[in-house]
Amino acid sequence: MSDVTLSIGGRNYTVSCADGQEDHVRHLASVIDGKLSAMGNNLSSNDAKNLLFAALLVEPWWTLSAICVGYLLLLPYSLLRYARFKRRG
């Protein structure tokens, strides 16, 4: 597994992906970031909702983007759980 840092909507997210998929994941993130930028003033105050709608605007044959967005939505929760686990360690 490889870690990839993605910049979407002015925020950085580090995600894991299969070795060799780093460029593909970065490309998907750039497409979602572009869709998010294209939404302009139609953004919600909820970042998760904005990411979801940006991913839904991506062409339907890019179903992997929905999986990536789902992962990004769970990322803060996962990081919090990891931090709690490390403190117990």
Residue pairs with C-beta under 8 A, 6 or more apart in sequence:
1 16
1 17
1 18
1 19
2 16
2 17
2 18
2 19
2 21
2 22
3 14
3 15
3 16
4 14
4 15
4 16
4 17
4 22
4 25
4 26
5 12
5 13
5 14
6 12
6 13
6 14
6 15
6 25
6 26
6 29
6 72
7 13
7 29
7 33
8 29
8 32
8 33
8 36
8 51
8 54
8 72
9 33
9 36
9 47
9 50
9 51
9 54
11 47
13 29
13 72
13 75
15 25
15 68
15 71
15 72
15 75
17 24
17 25
24 64
25 68
28 58
28 62
28 64
28 65
28 68
29 68
31 58
31 62
31 65
32 51
32 54
32 55
32 58
32 65
32 68
32 69
33 54
35 54
35 55
35 57
35 58
36 43
36 50
36 51
36 54
38 57
39 50
39 53
39 54
39 57
43 50
44 50
44 53
48 73
51 69
51 72
51 73
52 69
52 73
54 69
55 65
55 66
55 68
55 69
56 66
58 65
